[in-house]
Amino acid sequence: MLELYLLRHAKAKREGEKLPDAERPLSQRGRCQAAAMAPALMRWGALEGEVVSSPARRTRETLEAMAEALPEGTPAPVAHFDEALYTFDGEALRAWLQTLPEGNRRLLVVGHNPALLELARWLSSKAPDSLPTGGLLHLRLPGESWQALKKHAAEELACLIPEQVSHELFLRRAPAPPELRKADLAGRLQGQLGHLYRLVRALEPGVMAGIDPEFLHQYRVNLRRSRAIGEAVLATVRQAGNGKAPGLKKRLKTLKQRAQATSDLRDLDVFLESLAQAPPPLQASTRRALHDWLNERAREQHECLCRQLGQPDYAEQMQAWQAFLDGDGFWQALARLSASRVEAVLDERIAGHDSDLAALTPDAPDEAFHDLRKAVKRIRYLAELDPKRHRRFLKGLKQRQTLLGDFQDLCTRQAWIAAFAASSPKAPRRRQECDAWCDALEAQKRALREQIMALEPLCEPGPAAR
């Protein structure tokens, strides 16, 4: 099996009157693209074989920017520069490839379009229609000889672009939010939900690439926000007494399931990030074992999530949600909403929160604090239906959400630490270290419990105070 990686140089500055094409440098955006692609090339194994590049300045600088972005201690790829790769002709590039000697089965070619894309299309019938700057194609080819390559012989093809590995770069092309300042409540809600749907779908490639955890975080946030807004609509319509929103409850259940499918992976990402920022109180060997174990769990969870996102029923469910949002039934339900009904439901939720807060005790189960966190989120999402009216109130929720979120994180870490310890039953010393760490986290949880129970009730004299 031959492994071929085709990397288009990152974005270069436009050709100037006195600057030959081969001397065009990278733009600032191009440097960001190259740096973002570095971990992706590492994960895909593109830097493990021979690296051959066009000698053009923009390809050289692409490699340089990637090398600078590699983790500390990672050797920079040693590239060979070949004048034959400074070509825009796919046939010329194919002819060069077929002259390579046997021996190296993994090759990264850094070059130019349209040559790279034309070569990919010759090798695979599934090649994409375009290859943006900084984009990478990975092809698996049968046999062991480059000379024996045949048309459409690739057994697998994968594509990755900078906007799928860097959420910061993705934001440049992310769906723009609609202008809703002059919309009424119904129009604003439908506009918000439609925008959230477009964001979720646009984030999916980045989630599946699995390079930047921010894609997963934003995907999860927007799914949960969609569900929360939908639940607020459902609760408000029901508050009217005879209001209905046929099909909404079923759609919200689907959104909940899709969001829950991301929970473990998101928790693992947060835990791994915390380990990188502050080494845990473990011996070096145990820390390495924990890090490797968590990474393996994250890999498994990511593969599982990717399989779900790739299933036909996922696309069908998401398209059904979009159709529901655009349907007359949902619009009629939105038309029955009013600010006073929203306020009535908000007051009910605040009263329920205050009752649950007052019932907390130092010995209350962790789940009681988790339920309170969920209640605060539901209150926030409902208040955000009219953010101007509740600006001060929303600002005051921030500390409460932070405390409850920190408590949730500590509980999650305890669960993963216990699972890690249980995975090595023949390592009693490791178990002792993990137990001691969990005890330390338990002390932090007790302190947070006291802070949470000391919070003031949310209930205020009336809507004007919010």
The 8 nearest C-alpha neighbors of each residue, nearest first, counted from 0:
[[1, 141, 142, 140, 143, 2, 139, 104],
 [2, 0, 104, 140, 139, 143, 105, 141],
 [3, 1, 105, 139, 104, 138, 106, 140],
 [2, 4, 106, 138, 137, 105, 107, 1],
 [5, 3, 137, 107, 136, 108, 106, 45],
 [4, 6, 136, 108, 135, 107, 109, 137],
 [7, 5, 135, 109, 134, 108, 8, 4],
 [6, 8, 133, 110, 111, 134, 132, 109],
 [7, 9, 58, 133, 132, 61, 110, 6],
 [10, 8, 133, 29, 132, 33, 61, 32],
 [9, 11, 29, 132, 25, 26, 28, 8],
 [12, 10, 25, 26, 24, 29, 57, 23],
 [11, 13, 26, 25, 24, 23, 14, 10],
 [12, 14, 15, 11, 23, 26, 24, 20],
 [13, 15, 20, 18, 23, 12, 16, 19],
 [16, 14, 18, 17, 13, 19, 23, 20],
 [15, 17, 18, 14, 19, 13, 20, 23],
 [16, 18, 15, 19, 14, 20, 22, 23],
 [17, 19, 15, 16, 14, 22, 20, 23],
 [20, 18, 22, 21, 17, 23, 14, 15],
 [21, 19, 22, 23, 14, 18, 55, 15],
 [20, 22, 55, 19, 23, 56, 57, 54],
 [23, 21, 56, 20, 19, 24, 18, 55],
 [22, 24, 20, 21, 57, 56, 12, 11],
 [25, 23, 57, 11, 56, 12, 22, 26],
 [24, 26, 11, 29, 57, 12, 10, 30],
 [25, 27, 29, 11, 12, 28, 10, 30],
 [28, 26, 30, 29, 31, 25, 10, 11],
 [27, 29, 31, 26, 30, 32, 10, 25],
 [30, 28, 10, 9, 26, 32, 27, 31],
 [31, 29, 33, 27, 32, 28, 64, 34],
 [30, 32, 28, 34, 29, 33, 35, 27],
 [33, 31, 29, 35, 30, 34, 161, 133],
 [32, 34, 30, 36, 65, 35, 31, 61],
 [35, 33, 65, 68, 31, 37, 36, 32],
 [34, 36, 32, 33, 37, 165, 31, 161],
 [35, 37, 39, 33, 34, 38, 161, 40],
 [36, 38, 65, 40, 39, 34, 35, 69],
 [39, 37, 41, 40, 36, 42, 69, 35],
 [40, 38, 36, 42, 41, 37, 43, 210],
 [39, 41, 45, 43, 37, 38, 42, 44],
 [40, 42, 38, 44, 39, 43, 46, 45],
 [43, 41, 39, 44, 40, 38, 45, 210],
 [42, 44, 40, 41, 45, 39, 46, 137],
 [45, 43, 41, 47, 42, 46, 40, 48],
 [44, 46, 40, 43, 47, 107, 41, 4],
 [47, 45, 44, 48, 41, 76, 40, 50],
 [46, 48, 44, 45, 49, 105, 41, 76],
 [49, 47, 105, 106, 46, 50, 45, 107],
 [48, 50, 106, 107, 105, 51, 47, 103],
 [51, 49, 107, 78, 106, 108, 79, 48],
 [52, 50, 79, 108, 78, 80, 107, 109],
 [53, 51, 109, 80, 108, 110, 79, 54],
 [52, 54, 84, 85, 110, 55, 80, 81],
 [53, 55, 80, 82, 52, 81, 56, 59],
 [56, 54, 21, 53, 58, 57, 22, 59],
 [55, 57, 59, 22, 58, 24, 21, 23],
 [58, 56, 24, 60, 25, 59, 55, 23],
 [59, 57, 61, 8, 60, 55, 56, 53],
 [60, 58, 56, 62, 61, 57, 63, 55],
 [59, 61, 63, 57, 62, 58, 64, 56],
 [62, 60, 58, 64, 59, 63, 33, 9],
 [61, 63, 65, 59, 60, 64, 66, 58],
 [62, 64, 60, 66, 65, 61, 59, 67],
 [63, 65, 67, 61, 66, 62, 34, 33],
 [66, 64, 34, 37, 62, 68, 33, 63],
 [65, 67, 63, 75, 69, 68, 64, 62],
 [66, 68, 64, 65, 69, 63, 34, 75],
 [67, 69, 34, 65, 66, 37, 64, 70],
 [68, 70, 66, 67, 37, 73, 71, 65],
 [71, 69, 73, 72, 68, 38, 67, 66],
 [70, 72, 73, 69, 74, 68, 67, 75],
 [71, 73, 70, 74, 69, 75, 66, 67],
 [72, 74, 71, 70, 69, 75, 66, 76],
 [75, 73, 72, 76, 66, 69, 71, 77],
 [74, 76, 66, 73, 77, 69, 67, 65],
 [77, 75, 78, 46, 74, 66, 50, 62],
 [78, 76, 75, 50, 79, 49, 74, 51],
 [79, 77, 50, 51, 76, 80, 52, 49],
 [78, 80, 51, 52, 50, 81, 77, 49],
 [81, 79, 52, 54, 53, 51, 78, 82],
 [80, 82, 83, 53, 84, 52, 54, 79],
 [83, 81, 84, 85, 53, 54, 80, 86],
 [82, 84, 81, 85, 86, 95, 53, 92],
 [85, 83, 53, 86, 82, 81, 110, 52],
 [86, 84, 53, 83, 82, 54, 55, 110],
 [85, 87, 84, 88, 83, 114, 111, 92],
 [86, 88, 114, 113, 112, 111, 89, 85],
 [87, 89, 114, 91, 86, 90, 92, 113],
 [90, 88, 114, 117, 118, 92, 91, 93],
 [89, 91, 93, 92, 88, 94, 118, 114],
 [92, 90, 94, 88, 93, 89, 95, 86],
 [91, 93, 89, 95, 90, 94, 96, 88],
 [94, 92, 90, 96, 95, 91, 89, 118],
 [93, 95, 91, 97, 92, 96, 90, 98],
 [96, 94, 92, 93, 98, 97, 91, 99],
 [97, 95, 93, 98, 94, 99, 92, 145],
 [96, 98, 146, 145, 94, 95, 99, 93],
 [97, 99, 95, 96, 146, 100, 94, 145],
 [100, 98, 97, 96, 145, 101, 146, 95],
 [101, 99, 98, 102, 145, 144, 103, 146],
 [102, 100, 144, 103, 99, 145, 143, 104],
 [101, 103, 104, 100, 143, 144, 99, 105],
 [104, 102, 105, 101, 106, 49, 48, 100],
 [103, 105, 1, 2, 102, 106, 143, 0],
 [106, 104, 2, 48, 103, 3, 1, 49],
 [105, 107, 49, 3, 48, 50, 4, 2],
 [108, 106, 4, 50, 5, 45, 3, 49],
 [107, 109, 5, 51, 52, 6, 4, 50],
 [110, 108, 52, 6, 7, 5, 53, 51],
 [109, 111, 7, 53, 8, 52, 84, 108],
 [112, 110, 7, 114, 115, 87, 113, 8],
 [113, 111, 114, 115, 87, 116, 7, 110],
 [112, 114, 116, 87, 115, 117, 111, 88],
 [113, 115, 89, 87, 88, 112, 117, 116],
 [116, 114, 118, 112, 117, 113, 111, 119],
 [115, 117, 119, 118, 113, 114, 120, 112],
 [118, 116, 89, 120, 114, 119, 115, 113],
 [117, 119, 89, 121, 115, 116, 120, 114],
 [120, 118, 116, 122, 121, 117, 123, 126],
 [121, 119, 117, 123, 126, 122, 118, 124],
 [120, 122, 118, 150, 119, 123, 151, 117],
 [121, 123, 151, 119, 150, 120, 153, 152],
 [124, 122, 151, 120, 125, 153, 126, 121],
 [123, 125, 151, 126, 120, 122, 121, 153],
 [126, 124, 123, 127, 156, 120, 151, 155],
 [125, 127, 120, 123, 124, 119, 128, 156],
 [128, 126, 129, 125, 130, 158, 120, 116],
 [129, 127, 126, 130, 116, 120, 125, 117],
 [128, 130, 127, 131, 116, 126, 113, 112],
 [129, 131, 134, 116, 132, 127, 128, 7],
 [132, 130, 134, 133, 129, 160, 7, 9],
 [133, 131, 9, 10, 134, 7, 8, 130],
 [132, 134, 9, 7, 8, 32, 161, 131],
 [135, 133, 160, 131, 132, 7, 130, 159],
 [134, 136, 6, 159, 5, 158, 160, 7],
 [137, 135, 158, 5, 4, 157, 6, 138],
 [136, 138, 4, 157, 156, 3, 158, 5],
 [139, 137, 156, 3, 155, 2, 153, 140],
 [138, 140, 2, 155, 153, 154, 1, 3],
 [139, 141, 153, 1, 0, 154, 138, 152],
 [142, 140, 0, 1, 139, 143, 153, 154],
 [143, 141, 0, 144, 1, 140, 147, 145],
 [142, 144, 0, 1, 104, 145, 141, 101],
 [145, 143, 146, 147, 101, 142, 148, 100],
 [146, 144, 97, 147, 148, 99, 96, 143],
 [145, 147, 97, 144, 148, 98, 99, 96],
 [146, 148, 145, 144, 149, 97, 142, 143],
 [149, 147, 145, 146, 150, 152, 97, 144],
 [150, 148, 152, 151, 147, 122, 121, 153],
 [149, 151, 122, 121, 152, 148, 123, 153],
 [152, 150, 123, 122, 124, 153, 121, 149],
 [151, 153, 150, 149, 122, 123, 154, 140],
 [154, 152, 140, 123, 155, 139, 122, 151],
 [153, 155, 139, 140, 152, 141, 156, 138],
 [156, 154, 139, 153, 138, 157, 140, 137],
 [155, 157, 138, 137, 139, 158, 153, 136],
 [158, 156, 137, 136, 138, 155, 159, 135],
 [157, 159, 136, 135, 137, 156, 160, 134],
 [158, 160, 135, 134, 136, 163, 157, 161],
 [159, 161, 134, 163, 162, 135, 133, 131],
 [162, 160, 164, 163, 32, 36, 133, 165],
 [161, 163, 169, 168, 160, 165, 164, 166],
 [164, 162, 205, 161, 160, 165, 204, 208],
 [163, 165, 161, 210, 211, 162, 205, 35],
 [166, 164, 167, 168, 162, 211, 163, 35],
 [165, 167, 169, 168, 214, 213, 170, 164],
 [166, 168, 165, 170, 169, 171, 162, 213],
 [169, 167, 162, 165, 170, 166, 171, 161],
 [168, 170, 162, 166, 171, 167, 172, 173],
 [171, 169, 173, 172, 168, 167, 166, 162],
 [170, 172, 169, 168, 173, 167, 162, 174],
 [173, 171, 170, 169, 174, 168, 162, 175],
 [172, 174, 170, 171, 169, 175, 201, 198],
 [175, 173, 198, 176, 172, 197, 194, 201],
 [174, 176, 173, 177, 194, 172, 198, 178],
 [177, 175, 194, 174, 178, 191, 190, 179],
 [178, 176, 179, 175, 190, 194, 191, 174],
 [177, 179, 180, 176, 181, 182, 190, 187],
 [180, 178, 182, 181, 187, 177, 190, 186],
 [179, 181, 182, 178, 187, 183, 177, 186],
 [180, 182, 179, 183, 178, 187, 186, 184],
 [183, 181, 179, 186, 187, 180, 184, 185],
 [182, 184, 186, 185, 187, 181, 179, 180],
 [183, 185, 187, 186, 188, 182, 337, 336],
 [186, 184, 333, 188, 187, 183, 334, 189],
 [187, 185, 189, 183, 182, 188, 184, 190],
 [186, 188, 190, 184, 185, 182, 189, 179],
 [189, 187, 191, 185, 190, 186, 192, 184],
 [188, 190, 186, 192, 191, 187, 193, 185],
 [191, 189, 187, 193, 188, 192, 186, 194],
 [190, 192, 188, 194, 193, 189, 187, 195],
 [193, 191, 195, 189, 194, 190, 225, 188],
 [192, 194, 196, 190, 191, 195, 189, 197],
 [193, 195, 191, 197, 196, 192, 176, 190],
 [194, 196, 198, 192, 197, 193, 221, 199],
 [197, 195, 193, 199, 194, 198, 192, 200],
 [196, 198, 194, 200, 195, 199, 201, 193],
 [199, 197, 195, 201, 196, 200, 202, 174],
 [200, 198, 196, 202, 218, 201, 197, 195],
 [199, 201, 197, 203, 202, 198, 196, 204],
 [200, 202, 198, 199, 203, 197, 204, 173],
 [201, 203, 199, 200, 205, 204, 218, 198],
 [202, 204, 206, 200, 205, 201, 207, 199],
 [205, 203, 207, 206, 202, 163, 208, 201],
 [206, 204, 163, 208, 207, 203, 202, 214],
 [207, 205, 203, 215, 209, 214, 204, 208],
 [206, 208, 204, 209, 205, 305, 203, 301],
 [209, 207, 205, 206, 210, 204, 163, 164],
 [208, 210, 207, 206, 211, 205, 212, 301],
 [211, 209, 164, 208, 212, 39, 38, 205],
 [210, 212, 213, 164, 165, 209, 214, 166],
 [213, 211, 214, 215, 210, 216, 209, 268],
 [212, 214, 216, 211, 215, 217, 166, 165],
 [215, 213, 206, 217, 212, 216, 205, 218],
 [216, 214, 218, 206, 212, 213, 217, 219],
 [215, 217, 213, 219, 214, 218, 220, 212],
 [216, 218, 220, 214, 219, 215, 221, 213],
 [219, 217, 215, 221, 199, 216, 220, 214],
 [218, 220, 222, 216, 217, 221, 258, 215],
 [221, 219, 217, 223, 222, 218, 224, 216],
 [222, 220, 224, 218, 223, 219, 195, 225],
 [221, 223, 225, 219, 224, 220, 258, 218],
 [224, 222, 226, 220, 225, 221, 227, 219],
 [223, 225, 221, 227, 226, 222, 220, 228],
 [226, 224, 222, 228, 223, 227, 221, 192],
 [225, 227, 229, 223, 224, 228, 251, 230],
 [228, 226, 224, 230, 229, 225, 223, 231],
 [227, 229, 231, 225, 230, 226, 224, 232],
 [228, 230, 226, 232, 227, 231, 225, 233],
 [231, 229, 233, 227, 232, 228, 234, 226],
 [230, 232, 228, 234, 229, 233, 381, 235],
 [231, 233, 229, 235, 230, 234, 236, 228],
 [234, 232, 230, 236, 231, 235, 237, 229],
 [235, 233, 231, 237, 232, 236, 230, 238],
 [234, 236, 238, 232, 237, 233, 341, 340],
 [235, 237, 242, 233, 238, 239, 234, 232],
 [238, 236, 234, 239, 242, 235, 240, 233],
 [237, 239, 235, 240, 236, 234, 340, 344],
 [238, 240, 237, 236, 242, 241, 235, 340],
 [241, 239, 238, 237, 242, 236, 243, 235],
 [240, 242, 239, 243, 237, 236, 238, 335],
 [243, 241, 236, 237, 239, 240, 244, 332],
 [242, 244, 245, 236, 237, 332, 241, 233],
 [243, 245, 332, 247, 329, 246, 233, 328],
 [246, 244, 247, 243, 328, 248, 329, 332],
 [245, 247, 249, 248, 244, 250, 323, 329],
 [248, 246, 250, 249, 245, 244, 251, 233],
 [247, 249, 251, 250, 246, 252, 245, 233],
 [250, 248, 252, 247, 246, 251, 253, 245],
 [249, 251, 247, 253, 252, 248, 246, 320],
 [252, 250, 254, 248, 253, 249, 226, 247],
 [251, 253, 255, 249, 250, 254, 248, 256],
 [252, 254, 256, 250, 251, 255, 257, 249],
 [255, 253, 251, 257, 256, 252, 226, 258],
 [254, 256, 252, 258, 253, 257, 259, 251],
 [255, 257, 259, 253, 254, 258, 260, 252],
 [258, 256, 254, 260, 255, 259, 253, 261],
 [257, 259, 255, 260, 256, 261, 219, 222],
 [260, 258, 256, 262, 261, 257, 255, 263],
 [259, 261, 257, 258, 262, 256, 304, 263],
 [262, 260, 259, 264, 258, 263, 265, 219],
 [263, 261, 259, 265, 264, 260, 266, 258],
 [264, 262, 266, 265, 261, 267, 300, 260],
 [265, 263, 267, 266, 261, 262, 300, 297],
 [264, 266, 268, 262, 267, 263, 261, 269],
 [267, 265, 263, 269, 264, 268, 270, 262],
 [266, 268, 270, 264, 265, 269, 271, 263],
 [267, 269, 265, 271, 266, 270, 272, 264],
 [270, 268, 272, 266, 267, 271, 273, 265],
 [271, 269, 267, 273, 272, 268, 266, 274],
 [270, 272, 274, 268, 273, 269, 267, 275],
 [271, 273, 269, 275, 270, 274, 268, 276],
 [272, 274, 276, 270, 275, 271, 277, 269],
 [275, 273, 271, 277, 278, 272, 276, 279],
 [276, 274, 272, 273, 277, 271, 278, 270],
 [275, 277, 273, 274, 272, 278, 271, 279],
 [276, 278, 274, 275, 273, 279, 272, 280],
 [279, 277, 274, 275, 280, 276, 286, 281],
 [278, 280, 281, 277, 274, 286, 436, 282],
 [281, 279, 436, 278, 282, 432, 286, 435],
 [282, 280, 279, 286, 285, 432, 283, 433],
 [281, 283, 285, 284, 286, 280, 432, 279],
 [282, 284, 286, 285, 287, 281, 288, 280],
 [285, 283, 287, 286, 282, 288, 281, 289],
 [284, 286, 288, 282, 287, 283, 281, 289],
 [287, 285, 283, 289, 284, 288, 281, 290],
 [288, 286, 290, 284, 285, 289, 291, 283],
 [287, 289, 285, 291, 286, 290, 292, 284],
 [290, 288, 292, 286, 287, 291, 285, 293],
 [289, 291, 287, 293, 292, 288, 286, 294],
 [290, 292, 294, 288, 289, 293, 287, 295],
 [291, 293, 289, 295, 294, 290, 288, 296],
 [294, 292, 296, 290, 295, 291, 289, 297],
 [295, 293, 297, 291, 296, 292, 298, 290],
 [294, 296, 298, 292, 297, 293, 291, 299],
 [295, 297, 293, 299, 298, 294, 300, 292],
 [298, 296, 294, 300, 295, 299, 264, 301],
 [297, 299, 295, 301, 296, 300, 294, 302],
 [300, 298, 296, 302, 297, 301, 303, 295],
 [299, 301, 297, 303, 298, 302, 264, 296],
 [302, 300, 304, 298, 303, 299, 297, 305],
 [301, 303, 305, 299, 304, 300, 298, 306],
 [302, 304, 300, 306, 301, 305, 299, 307],
 [303, 305, 301, 307, 306, 302, 300, 308],
 [306, 304, 308, 302, 307, 303, 207, 309],
 [305, 307, 309, 303, 304, 308, 302, 310],
 [308, 306, 304, 310, 309, 305, 303, 313],
 [309, 307, 305, 306, 310, 313, 304, 314],
 [308, 310, 306, 307, 305, 311, 313, 314],
 [309, 311, 307, 312, 313, 308, 306, 314],
 [312, 310, 313, 314, 315, 309, 308, 316],
 [311, 313, 315, 310, 314, 316, 317, 307],
 [314, 312, 316, 315, 311, 310, 308, 317],
 [313, 315, 317, 311, 316, 312, 318, 310],
 [316, 314, 312, 318, 313, 317, 319, 311],
 [317, 315, 319, 313, 318, 314, 312, 320],
 [316, 318, 320, 314, 319, 315, 313, 321],
 [317, 319, 321, 315, 320, 316, 314, 322],
 [318, 320, 316, 322, 317, 321, 315, 323],
 [321, 319, 323, 317, 318, 322, 324, 316],
 [322, 320, 318, 324, 323, 319, 325, 317],
 [321, 323, 319, 325, 320, 324, 326, 318],
 [322, 324, 326, 320, 321, 325, 319, 329],
 [325, 323, 321, 322, 326, 329, 320, 189],
 [324, 326, 322, 323, 321, 327, 329, 330],
 [327, 325, 323, 328, 324, 329, 322, 330],
 [326, 328, 330, 329, 331, 325, 323, 324],
 [329, 327, 331, 330, 326, 332, 244, 245],
 [328, 330, 332, 331, 327, 326, 324, 244],
 [329, 331, 327, 333, 332, 328, 334, 326],
 [330, 332, 334, 328, 329, 333, 327, 335],
 [333, 331, 329, 330, 334, 335, 244, 328],
 [334, 332, 185, 330, 335, 336, 331, 329],
 [333, 335, 331, 332, 336, 185, 330, 337],
 [336, 334, 333, 332, 337, 331, 236, 242],
 [337, 335, 333, 334, 236, 340, 235, 185],
 [336, 338, 340, 339, 341, 335, 184, 334],
 [337, 339, 341, 340, 342, 336, 184, 385],
 [338, 340, 342, 337, 341, 343, 336, 344],
 [341, 339, 343, 342, 337, 338, 235, 344],
 [340, 342, 338, 344, 339, 343, 235, 345],
 [343, 341, 345, 339, 340, 344, 346, 338],
 [342, 344, 340, 346, 345, 341, 339, 347],
 [345, 343, 347, 341, 346, 342, 235, 348],
 [346, 344, 342, 348, 347, 343, 341, 349],
 [345, 347, 349, 343, 344, 348, 342, 350],
 [348, 346, 344, 350, 345, 349, 351, 343],
 [349, 347, 351, 345, 350, 346, 352, 344],
 [348, 350, 352, 346, 351, 347, 458, 345],
 [349, 351, 353, 347, 348, 352, 346, 354],
 [352, 350, 348, 354, 349, 353, 355, 347],
 [353, 351, 349, 355, 354, 350, 356, 348],
 [354, 352, 356, 350, 456, 355, 351, 357],
 [353, 355, 351, 357, 352, 356, 350, 358],
 [356, 354, 358, 352, 353, 357, 351, 359],
 [357, 355, 353, 358, 354, 359, 352, 452],
 [356, 358, 354, 355, 359, 353, 452, 456],
 [357, 359, 355, 356, 354, 360, 353, 363],
 [360, 358, 356, 357, 363, 452, 355, 361],
 [359, 361, 363, 362, 358, 452, 357, 448],
 [362, 360, 363, 448, 359, 449, 445, 452],
 [363, 361, 360, 364, 359, 365, 448, 445],
 [362, 364, 360, 361, 359, 365, 367, 368],
 [365, 363, 366, 367, 362, 368, 361, 360],
 [364, 366, 367, 368, 369, 363, 410, 407],
 [365, 367, 369, 364, 368, 370, 363, 371],
 [368, 366, 370, 365, 369, 364, 371, 363],
 [369, 367, 371, 370, 366, 365, 372, 403],
 [368, 370, 366, 372, 371, 367, 373, 365],
 [371, 369, 373, 367, 372, 368, 366, 374],
 [370, 372, 374, 368, 369, 373, 375, 367],
 [373, 371, 369, 375, 370, 374, 403, 368],
 [372, 374, 370, 376, 371, 375, 377, 369],
 [373, 375, 371, 377, 372, 376, 370, 378],
 [376, 374, 378, 372, 373, 377, 379, 371],
 [377, 375, 379, 373, 378, 374, 380, 372],
 [378, 376, 374, 380, 379, 375, 381, 373],
 [379, 377, 375, 381, 376, 380, 382, 374],
 [380, 378, 376, 382, 381, 377, 383, 375],
 [379, 381, 383, 377, 382, 378, 376, 227],
 [380, 382, 378, 383, 379, 384, 231, 377],
 [383, 381, 379, 384, 380, 385, 378, 389],
 [384, 382, 386, 380, 385, 381, 379, 389],
 [383, 385, 382, 381, 386, 380, 188, 228],
 [384, 386, 383, 388, 387, 382, 389, 381],
 [387, 385, 383, 389, 388, 390, 384, 382],
 [388, 386, 390, 389, 385, 383, 391, 384],
 [387, 389, 386, 385, 390, 465, 391, 463],
 [390, 388, 392, 465, 386, 387, 391, 393],
 [389, 391, 387, 393, 392, 386, 388, 394],
 [392, 390, 394, 393, 389, 465, 395, 388],
 [391, 393, 465, 389, 395, 394, 390, 396],
 [394, 392, 396, 390, 395, 391, 389, 379],
 [393, 395, 391, 392, 396, 397, 390, 398],
 [394, 396, 392, 393, 397, 391, 398, 399],
 [397, 395, 393, 399, 394, 398, 400, 392],
 [396, 398, 400, 399, 395, 394, 401, 393],
 [399, 397, 401, 400, 396, 402, 395, 394],
 [398, 400, 396, 402, 397, 401, 403, 451],
 [399, 401, 403, 397, 398, 402, 404, 396],
 [402, 400, 398, 404, 399, 403, 405, 397],
 [403, 401, 405, 399, 404, 400, 398, 406],
 [402, 404, 406, 400, 405, 372, 401, 407],
 [405, 403, 407, 401, 406, 402, 400, 408],
 [406, 404, 408, 402, 407, 403, 401, 409],
 [405, 407, 403, 409, 404, 408, 444, 402],
 [406, 408, 404, 410, 405, 409, 411, 403],
 [409, 407, 411, 405, 410, 406, 412, 404],
 [410, 408, 412, 406, 411, 407, 413, 405],
 [411, 409, 413, 407, 408, 412, 414, 406],
 [410, 412, 408, 414, 413, 409, 407, 415],
 [411, 413, 409, 415, 414, 410, 416, 408],
 [414, 412, 416, 410, 411, 415, 437, 417],
 [413, 415, 411, 417, 412, 416, 418, 410],
 [416, 414, 418, 412, 417, 413, 419, 411],
 [417, 415, 419, 413, 418, 414, 412, 420],
 [416, 418, 420, 414, 415, 419, 413, 421],
 [419, 417, 415, 421, 416, 420, 414, 422],
 [420, 418, 416, 422, 417, 421, 415, 289],
 [419, 421, 417, 430, 422, 418, 423, 416],
 [420, 422, 418, 423, 419, 424, 417, 430],
 [421, 423, 419, 420, 424, 418, 417, 425],
 [424, 422, 421, 425, 426, 420, 419, 429],
 [425, 423, 426, 421, 422, 427, 420, 430],
 [426, 424, 423, 427, 422, 428, 429, 430],
 [425, 427, 429, 428, 424, 423, 430, 420],
 [428, 426, 430, 429, 425, 431, 424, 423],
 [427, 429, 431, 430, 426, 432, 433, 425],
 [430, 428, 432, 427, 431, 426, 433, 285],
 [429, 431, 427, 433, 420, 428, 432, 434],
 [430, 432, 428, 434, 429, 433, 435, 427],
 [433, 431, 429, 435, 430, 434, 436, 281],
 [432, 434, 436, 430, 435, 431, 437, 429],
 [435, 433, 437, 431, 436, 432, 430, 438],
 [436, 434, 438, 432, 433, 437, 431, 439],
 [435, 437, 433, 439, 438, 434, 432, 440],
 [436, 438, 440, 434, 439, 435, 413, 441],
 [439, 437, 441, 435, 436, 440, 434, 442],
 [440, 438, 436, 442, 441, 437, 435, 443],
 [439, 441, 437, 443, 442, 438, 444, 436],
 [440, 442, 444, 438, 439, 443, 437, 445],
 [441, 443, 445, 439, 440, 444, 438, 446],
 [444, 442, 440, 446, 441, 445, 447, 439],
 [443, 445, 441, 447, 442, 446, 448, 406],
 [446, 444, 448, 442, 447, 443, 441, 449],
 [445, 447, 443, 449, 444, 448, 442, 450],
 [446, 448, 444, 450, 449, 445, 451, 443],
 [449, 447, 445, 451, 446, 450, 444, 452],
 [448, 450, 452, 446, 447, 451, 453, 445],
 [451, 449, 447, 453, 448, 452, 446, 454],
 [450, 452, 448, 453, 454, 449, 447, 402],
 [451, 453, 449, 454, 450, 448, 359, 356],
 [454, 452, 450, 451, 449, 455, 448, 356],
 [455, 453, 451, 452, 456, 450, 399, 356],
 [454, 456, 457, 453, 452, 353, 458, 356],
 [457, 455, 353, 458, 454, 356, 352, 459],
 [456, 458, 349, 459, 353, 455, 352, 350],
 [457, 459, 456, 349, 350, 460, 353, 346],
 [458, 460, 461, 457, 464, 465, 462, 456],
 [461, 459, 464, 458, 462, 463, 465, 457],
 [462, 460, 463, 459, 464, 465, 458, 346],
 [463, 461, 465, 464, 460, 342, 459, 389],
 [462, 464, 465, 461, 460, 388, 389, 459],
 [465, 463, 462, 461, 460, 459, 392, 391],
 [464, 392, 389, 462, 463, 391, 388, 461]]
